[in-house]
Amino acid sequence: MYISNLPTTISRKYGYADDLAIMHADGDWQAVERAHSKDMTAVCECLQTWKLKIRTVKKMSAAFHLNNKEAKRELNVNYNNETLPFCLKPKYLGVTLDRSLTYRQHLESLCKKLTSRIALMRRLSGSGWDAGATTLRIATQPLVHSTREHCAPVWCRSAHTRLISLPSKTPCEL
């Protein structure tokens, strides 16, 4: 309810629960910086009206592009006499993003997480804890399947998805 009346912005707003991202596309870096600075000021004024604060660790700017000549370019977004910190690989809704949206770091991290969780399930299946097929299936769903599928529509089309082999077999499927 708090964010239902966010101000109109130049940039597009994307929100989920208590996470909000504003994005602006333009070929001119200064136009992007101006738009974001103006929008951040408007959004922050609205949040102050409702006595809400932006968490410092989540407050950042990032740039996504394929221009290798500008690979080290950082956005200069200002609001309330403060400059937003620039982040090369921000995390949004659990997905690590990078400049060219390859999702490579996200996929590598996902692979490590799934490998360790599948190993845990394998140990449980061979333990004396009487972890039968039903128990393993119930435990596998939140530990493995939901992790493997989280935000998949976002990153699954990346060319890097084919370069990283995600574990596909769980103890219940072996």
C-alpha positions as CSV (number, residue, x, y, z in Angstrom):
1,M,0.0,0.0,0.0
2,Y,2.9,2.3,0.7
3,I,4.3,2.2,-2.8
4,S,0.9,2.3,-4.6
5,N,1.3,6.1,-4.9
6,L,4.9,6.4,-6.0
7,P,5.4,9.6,-8.1
8,T,5.6,9.5,-11.8
9,T,9.2,9.2,-13.0
10,I,11.1,9.6,-16.2
11,S,12.5,6.1,-15.7
12,R,10.5,2.9,-15.5
13,K,9.9,1.5,-12.1
14,Y,10.0,-2.2,-11.2
15,G,8.9,-3.3,-7.8
16,Y,8.4,-6.5,-6.0
17,A,7.3,-6.5,-2.3
18,D,9.7,-4.0,-0.7
19,D,12.2,-3.9,-3.5
20,L,12.1,-1.1,-6.0
21,A,14.3,-0.5,-9.0
22,I,14.2,2.4,-11.5
23,M,15.7,1.9,-14.9
24,H,16.3,4.3,-17.8
25,A,17.7,3.6,-21.2
26,D,19.4,6.2,-23.3
27,G,22.5,6.5,-25.5
28,D,23.7,9.5,-23.6
29,W,25.3,8.9,-20.2
30,Q,24.5,12.4,-18.9
31,A,20.8,11.9,-19.8
32,V,20.7,8.7,-17.8
33,E,22.4,10.4,-14.8
34,R,20.0,13.4,-15.0
35,A,16.9,11.1,-15.2
36,H,18.0,8.9,-12.3
37,S,19.0,11.9,-10.1
38,K,15.6,13.5,-10.7
39,D,13.7,10.3,-10.1
40,M,15.7,9.3,-7.0
41,T,14.9,12.7,-5.5
42,A,11.1,12.3,-6.3
43,V,11.0,8.7,-4.9
44,C,12.9,9.6,-1.7
45,E,10.6,12.6,-1.1
46,C,7.6,10.3,-1.4
47,L,9.2,7.7,0.9
48,Q,10.0,10.4,3.5
49,T,6.3,11.4,3.5
50,W,5.4,7.9,4.5
51,K,8.3,7.8,7.0
52,L,10.1,5.0,5.0
53,K,13.9,4.8,4.6
54,I,15.9,3.2,1.9
55,R,18.4,0.6,3.3
56,T,21.9,1.9,2.8
57,V,23.2,-1.4,1.5
58,K,20.5,-1.6,-1.2
59,K,21.0,1.9,-2.4
60,M,23.2,1.9,-5.5
61,S,23.5,2.6,-9.2
62,A,24.5,0.3,-11.9
63,A,24.9,0.4,-15.7
64,F,24.1,-2.4,-18.2
65,H,25.5,-2.1,-21.7
66,L,27.6,-3.8,-24.3
67,N,30.0,-0.9,-25.0
68,N,33.4,-2.3,-24.1
69,K,35.0,1.2,-24.5
70,E,32.8,2.3,-21.6
71,A,33.3,-0.8,-19.5
72,K,34.7,1.1,-16.5
73,R,32.3,4.0,-16.7
74,E,30.4,4.6,-13.5
75,L,27.1,6.4,-13.2
76,N,27.0,9.6,-11.2
77,V,23.6,9.7,-9.7
78,N,22.9,12.4,-7.1
79,Y,20.0,13.1,-4.8
80,N,19.7,15.0,-1.5
81,N,23.3,16.1,-1.8
82,E,24.4,12.5,-1.8
83,T,25.9,10.4,-4.6
84,L,24.7,6.8,-5.0
85,P,27.5,4.2,-4.8
86,F,28.1,2.5,-8.0
87,C,28.0,-1.3,-8.1
88,L,29.5,-3.4,-10.9
89,K,27.5,-6.5,-10.1
90,P,24.4,-5.7,-8.1
91,K,22.0,-8.3,-6.8
92,Y,18.3,-7.8,-7.4
93,L,15.7,-10.3,-6.1
94,G,18.4,-12.9,-5.6
95,V,19.9,-12.6,-9.1
96,T,23.4,-11.2,-9.6
97,L,23.5,-8.9,-12.6
98,D,26.6,-7.8,-14.6
99,R,27.3,-5.1,-17.1
100,S,26.3,-7.1,-20.2
101,L,23.7,-9.2,-18.5
102,T,25.4,-12.6,-19.1
103,Y,24.4,-13.8,-15.6
104,R,27.7,-15.7,-15.5
105,Q,28.5,-15.0,-11.8
106,H,24.9,-15.8,-10.8
107,L,25.1,-19.1,-12.6
108,E,28.5,-20.0,-11.1
109,S,27.1,-19.3,-7.6
110,L,23.9,-21.2,-8.3
111,C,25.9,-24.2,-9.5
112,K,28.0,-24.3,-6.3
113,K,24.9,-23.9,-4.1
114,L,23.0,-26.7,-5.9
115,T,26.0,-29.0,-5.9
116,S,26.4,-28.7,-2.1
117,R,22.6,-29.1,-1.5
118,I,22.5,-32.2,-3.7
119,A,25.5,-33.6,-1.8
120,L,23.6,-33.0,1.4
121,M,20.6,-34.9,0.1
122,R,22.7,-37.8,-1.0
123,R,24.3,-38.0,2.4
124,L,20.8,-38.0,4.0
125,S,19.7,-40.8,1.6
126,G,22.5,-43.0,2.7
127,S,22.4,-42.1,6.4
128,G,20.8,-44.2,9.2
129,W,18.2,-41.5,9.7
130,D,15.7,-43.5,7.8
131,A,15.3,-40.8,5.2
132,G,13.0,-42.6,2.8
133,A,11.9,-41.6,-0.7
134,T,9.0,-39.5,0.6
135,T,11.1,-37.6,3.1
136,L,13.8,-37.0,0.5
137,R,11.3,-35.8,-2.1
138,I,9.8,-33.4,0.4
139,A,13.2,-32.0,1.4
140,T,14.4,-31.8,-2.2
141,Q,11.7,-29.5,-3.3
142,P,12.6,-26.4,-1.2
143,L,16.4,-27.2,-1.1
144,V,17.0,-28.0,-4.7
145,H,14.2,-27.5,-7.1
146,S,13.1,-24.1,-5.9
147,T,16.7,-22.9,-5.9
148,R,17.3,-24.2,-9.4
149,E,14.2,-22.5,-10.8
150,H,14.4,-19.2,-8.9
151,C,14.2,-16.4,-11.6
152,A,15.0,-18.9,-14.3
153,P,12.9,-17.0,-16.9
154,V,15.3,-14.1,-16.4
155,W,18.7,-15.9,-16.8
156,C,17.8,-19.1,-18.7
157,R,18.1,-17.5,-22.2
158,S,21.7,-16.3,-21.5
159,A,24.4,-17.8,-23.7
160,H,26.3,-18.5,-20.5
161,T,23.6,-20.9,-19.4
162,R,25.0,-23.5,-21.8
163,L,28.6,-22.9,-20.6
164,I,27.8,-23.8,-17.0
165,S,26.6,-27.3,-16.2
166,L,23.9,-27.0,-13.5
167,P,23.3,-30.2,-11.5
168,S,20.2,-31.7,-12.9
169,K,19.8,-35.0,-11.0
170,T,18.7,-35.0,-7.4
171,P,18.8,-38.0,-5.1
172,C,15.1,-38.7,-5.8
173,E,15.8,-38.8,-9.5
174,L,18.9,-41.0,-9.3
